[in-house]
Amino acid sequence: MEPSMIVQEFWDRMQARDWAGLGALLAEDVVVEWPVSAERIVGRENFVRVNAEYPEGWSIHVMRVVADGDTVVSEVEVPHRATGVHRVVSLWTVRDGRIAGGREYWTQPGADPSPQWRAAYVQRL
């Protein structure tokens, strides 16, 4: 399977709560970093458990998946009933048909307010 399809399947299995299937897409020693919350998840089992135990009420909307060789970037929107809408840009490394590593930037739209001095130069989303 092409790297971009592996990442698309990753998100599809996440949405389906197919935790065994999700794990099958990950290298056993996968490392995923979340710089915004200053966390690193080491190992397939830890990554699967972090996601499986996240409080329910969320869904996955893949906005885009772009690949360049073994590097795949995905942009995903994750609405949650209790905590609002989150967005994540993920940079994945795919090796030997599995996700070997990633860096994900999770945030909420508007979480980083635009300073007043830029108002004359920007349009609000």
C-alpha positions, 0 to 999 in steps of 0.5 A, spaced: 500 500 500 502 506 498 504 511 504 498 516 502 493 510 503 496 507 509 495 514 512 488 515 509 487 508 512 489 510 519 484 515 519 479 510 517 480 505 522 481 511 528 474 513 526 471 506 526 474 505 533 478 499 530 484 499 535 487 492 532 486 494 525 489 501 527 495 497 531 496 493 525 498 500 521 503 502 526 511 499 527 511 496 534 516 501 536 513 507 533 514 514 536 509 520 535 510 527 538 505 532 540 509 538 541 503 543 543 502 539 549 510 537 550 508 529 549 512 523 546 508 517 545 513 511 544 510 504 542 504 501 538 501 499 544 501 506 548 499 510 541 493 505 540 491 506 548 492 513 548 487 513 542 482 508 545 481 511 552 480 518 549 473 520 551 468 518 546 464 524 542 469 525 537 469 524 529 474 524 524 474 528 518 480 528 513 481 534 509 487 532 505 493 527 505 499 529 501 505 524 500 512 525 498 515 519 498 515 516 505 513 522 508 505 523 508 502 530 511 495 529 513 490 535 515 484 532 519 478 536 523 476 532 529 469 535 532 468 533 539 461 533 543 464 536 549 470 539 548 469 543 541 472 542 534 480 540 534 484 540 528 491 536 527 496 537 522 500 530 522 507 529 519 508 521 518 514 517 516 512 510 513 517 505 512 516 498 510 508 499 509 507 501 517 507 508 520 514 508 523 513 515 526 509 522 527 509 529 529 502 532 530 500 539 531 493 539 535 490 545 536 483 548 536 481 554 531 482 560 534 486 558 540 492 562 538 488 569 537 490 574 532 494 580 535 490 587 533 496 590 529 495 585 524 488 586 523 489 591 517 493 585 513 489 579 514 482 576 513 478 573 519 477 565 518 
